[in-house]
């Protein structure tokens, strides 16, 4: 009888998908959501051992002009978009190899934070093939559809990230 690995039982790792990603021998860009933030990590693998080159959380947006009063919205679609944009700028600045996006065991639903993050990567200069219909509308990416219109704040943060 076959026993399941612990991480598979916990629904944390899809080993078939991981094997495909490792065989590509390209670095991975891992995207994760928490209850308060979104996280991206640039990971290289050698002999199935992962090495995190750098990681970025949406907390870093506060250093780049995201207002303190909106600290609770660091897991929103605009924050995911800007985190992807910041990640792309860091990859290009460090002259790292373009990665494969690794979403892990997350449910991939169109027009969500995942696709806002990918849109940020593409706008930041990373070449990723993705159907444009899967991205959230421009108003949602910029924060016009939130309780308080934060589109000016998003554009200010984006312009500060361009200067990095």
Helices and strands as residue ranges (DSSP letters): H 6-9, H 15-23, E 28-33, E 38-46, E 49-57, G 58-64, G 68-73, H 77-93, E 100-102, H 113-124, G 132-134, H 138-142, H 151-162
